[in-house]
Each structure stands twice: as structure tokens, then as C-alpha cells.
Amino acid sequence: MNALKRIFGGDTRQFGMIIALVALVLFFQLFTGGKVLTPTNMINLFNGNSYILVLAIGMVLVIIAGHIDLSVGSVAAAVGIVVAIAMRDWGIPWYLGIVLGLVLGAIIGAWQGFWVAYVGIPAFIVTLAGMLLFRGANQFVGKSLTVPVPDEFRVMGAGFLPEIGDFARYNAPTVILGFLLIAVVVFSEFRNRRIKARTGAVPDPLWVPVTRLVLLAGAVLYVTWLFSTGRFGTSFPVSGLILVGLVAVYVFITSKTVLGRHVYAVGGNRHAAELSGVQSKKVNFLVMMNMSILAALAGMMFVARSTSSGPADGVGWELDAIAAVFIGGAAVSGGVGTVIGSIVGGLVMAVLNNGLQLLSVGADMQSIIKGLVLLIAVAIDVYNKSQGRRSIIGMLMNGLRSNQPPTPEKEIAKTSDIITPAEPAESK
């Protein structure tokens, strides 16, 4: 157990969701006769859930800031139908269609952010109104009809990295992507080690980072093998590439930028944050606008994969995104959560859905099981907090961020002489 702590950093309870994810994969792999860990199934799983994971990235920032957004599914549907009609009837090219969708998402987000941040209406009410408004807009604009999209547009939701030459049955771009990821992980690990040495901190024994890198590299290589050995013409999906890029950007924003730290500060203790000079209204406005932009992107990814936009798009998406965030360790009262944790939470739900379908479990039992999983995951987290322990899933990936600047809660406590708890969500 001590070895695990040294290898991954922090309390081993922080790996609760990762352990749950691995356990689910192994369970379904065993009871489905090996159907889960196959190239075709993993490609379909990733392709079919990437838009929900994109929503989870935006939703975790909304929840960290202390809000909730119920409108994301309707926003995605409204943007999807407008973009589809624009490409079909107005003749605009696919790339301008994507730009149009993102601009529409920004406008919708600015509209909702204004009511939340500057008028002071709770986000729950604003986005509930938005859910109704934009669902109606989808049906009004599209006349409740299905509108197809061009083949070029479909690539962002149903495309794959191209085949390049004969690379011993492997998809060359997928293999290159896997090795690039390993190189980035290795570089980051030893860069952090050098920073520790320069600042006078005692670095871990060499065996710790080496073991960590071997485990991570092994996992990346296995996933690379799965995605690169599918049937000809399939490989790592373009939607997955979009998701990986977004994760990298938002992990950097939340952990390395002033704006990211301000989001945590506002969600942890808004009044203390304002005393420290944080512009909470601006933060809330940007968080809500960002959510709608990502909802627009998720809507276009779904439309591209399904080849058309229709009146039923986006139904229930907000619930899947919210479930992913809370399973991934976010606190209901704000101030706690991570992008990586939300992605892991989303993958837990995706694997659960996929495994139950492979076992031919009915839709009724699937809903019951998913509801119980969500309730139990949050209940365990709340129980540990009530016992004065660190959150099992709220600490997710915390040990891997040991070289980051101080947390917003700690800075606020120093600058405003306000003592906040280790997890500011408890102060509420």
C-alpha cells in the first residue's frame, strides 16, 4: 500500500473511480466472453460517448463554480439543427458550419451567463428555462424534421485517423499518436523531477517514477494496440482526437491559469474570493458561456456521427454529463472537481452502458443500475467527508499535480484571513 502511495502520490483512496473503471472492464470482459476489450467494441464505445465526455468537461467547471446547467442537451440540439439547415439550404461549406455552430453556442452561453452572473438568477432556473426554450427552438426551426449533413461534416463525429501505407496491420497514425503520448508523459515526469531538485525539494527515489512510467506506458501501448488493430478503415476516431485535445487544454486551464484557480475560488467560497479581488461575476459569466460552446461542439459531433439532425437530439444529455461529473468526484456545493475525474466518471458510465448491453440487459434494468451506481458513488464520497476523511473521488489525480501552484482556497485563507476547510464545499 505504501508503494502505491509513492508511485501515484497521495492517499490510495483517491483511485476509487479508476479502480472501479478497471473492475467494471474486467467484470464485463469475463462475463461477456471477451467481447469488451476488442478493437471494434472499444472504437464504438469511444465514438458513441465522446460527445457526452465533451459535455462533462464543461459541466465540471459549471459545478465547481457552484452552479448546474440543465440546458446543454437542448442547446446542442438547437445548434445542430441550425448548422444542418445552414449547410443544406444556404450552401455554406462544412468548416463554416462548424464556426457557425461555435458562434451560436457562444451567443447562447452569453445570454444565459448574463442572467446568472449579472442579474443574479440561479443557474438552475436560467438553464431550466433554456432547456425549454432551446428545445422548442430546435423543433420550430427544424419543423420536427430530420435534416441530413454532408459527408465532409460527418468526419468530425464518425471519421477515423487515415490509413498510411502498409504498417504491419497497424494503423500508422494511431501508433504514432500513442508513442507521442508516451513521450509527453516521460518528458513531463522527468521535468517535474528536475523542478523539484532545483527548488530544494527531495525527489522520489528513481524506482518510483520508473515504475509509474512503465505502468502508464503499458496502459497507453495496450490502448494504442486496440485502436490500431481494428478492421481496415477504422482506427482512433476523430471525435476521440477532439476529446483528447480538449482534455489537455482544460486540464491546463484549470490547473495552471489564473482563471482556472478563480473558478475553484468562487465555487469554494465566493465572498472570500471577492475579498481577494476575484471578479466572481466575470467568472460565472465565462463558465456559463464556455458550457454552451462545448454543448454546441458536442451537438455537432453527435449530428456528424448520426449523419443528420433531428428533434430527438440531446434528450437526457444533461443528466449523463452531470452524472459523469459527480461520479468523477465533484462536490454538489461547488469548489471541488477535476477534468480528469469527470472523464473517468464518464468512462465508468460508458463502460457500464456498454457492458449491460452486451449482456442483453433490458433498458429498464439499465436505468435502475445506473441510478444506483450514481447514488452509491456520491453517498460513499459524502460519508467519507462526514467522517473527516479526504474525499475518495474528489482527490482524483491530486497526487499527480504536486508541482502545481497553491490551491485557491489556501491563497484566499492567506490573503483575507478567512480560514477555509480543506475542501471548501463543506463550508456551505
Secondary structure, 3 states (H helix, E strand, C coil): CHHHHHHHCCCHHHHHHHHHHHHHHHHHHHHCCCCCCCHHHHHHHHHHHHHHHHHHHHHHHHHHCCCCCCCHHHHHHHHHHHHHHHHHHCCCCHHHHHHHHHHHHHHHHHHHHHHHHHHCCCHHHHHHHHHHHHHHHHHHHHCCCCEECCHHHHHHHHCECCCCCCCCCCCHHHHHHHHHHHHHHHHHHHHHHHHHHHCCCCCCCCHHHHHHHHHHHHHHHHHHHHHHCCCCCCCCEHHHHHHHHHHHHHHHHHHHCHHHHHHHHHHHCHHHHHHCCCCHHHHHHHHHHHHHHHHHHHHHHHHHHHCEECCCCCCCHHHHHHHHHHHCCCCCCCCCCCHHHHHHHHHHHHHHHHHHHHCCCCHHHHHHHHHHHHHHHHHHHHHHHHCCCCCCCCCCCHHHHCCCCCCHHHHHHHHHCCCCCCCHHHHC
